[in-house]
Amino acid sequence: MDINLSEIKLEPNFQSIMREKISDEEYFSPKYSDYISNSRLKLINPDQGGCPSQYKIGFTGETTTSLAIGR
């Protein structure tokens, strides 16, 4: 089954959006593991080499360019 991304329409639920200052430790804790980050969104963005299957798999632990620069 092929998925045509142009047929998918997303609408944000503005009542579910919140902005908070939290530490990196809390952000990467299990408390926020079900939240969707900008980093995770690139896994589905075809302009950034993403696709639905990559998004479902999630991050694999491989080093990205941004992490390599930070070393």
Order of alpha helices (4+ residues) and beta strands (2+ residues): alpha-alpha-alpha-alpha
